[in-house]
Amino acid sequence: MDNLLHCLKHGCQLGWIIDPDHASIVVFLPQQEPDIYRGDRSISLIDSININLTPNQIFSWLKINNK
């Protein structure tokens, strides 16, 4: 998280922390508080990116082995 916050301070426009244990994605945008996304809630992206993503879609692409 430290690196993500550092990047946001220095011009990065978007950062995510993906938490497979809680099936959630924390989205960081400059000058805003982080927001947590789960399920079918559409994730906020940069305005110039026109795509609709949800945590359910992203987690369905990831193959996570729980051994």
ChimeraX attribute file (.defattr): number of C-alpha atoms within 10 A of each C-alpha:
attribute: neighborCount
match mode: 1-to-1
recipient: residues
	/A:1	10
	/A:2	6
	/A:3	9
	/A:4	15
	/A:5	14
	/A:6	11
	/A:7	15
	/A:8	16
	/A:9	12
	/A:10	10
	/A:11	9
	/A:12	14
	/A:13	14
	/A:14	15
	/A:15	20
	/A:16	15
	/A:17	14
	/A:18	17
	/A:19	11
	/A:20	12
	/A:21	8
	/A:22	8
	/A:23	14
	/A:24	19
	/A:25	23
	/A:26	16
	/A:27	19
	/A:28	23
	/A:29	18
	/A:30	16
	/A:31	9
	/A:32	8
	/A:33	8
	/A:34	15
	/A:35	13
	/A:36	15
	/A:37	19
	/A:38	15
	/A:39	14
	/A:40	11
	/A:41	13
	/A:42	15
	/A:43	17
	/A:44	17
	/A:45	17
	/A:46	10
	/A:47	7
	/A:48	6
	/A:49	8
	/A:50	8
	/A:51	11
	/A:52	11
	/A:53	14
	/A:54	17
	/A:55	22
	/A:56	16
	/A:57	13
	/A:58	14
	/A:59	17
	/A:60	9
	/A:61	9
	/A:62	9
	/A:63	7
	/A:64	10
	/A:65	5
	/A:66	5
	/A:67	3
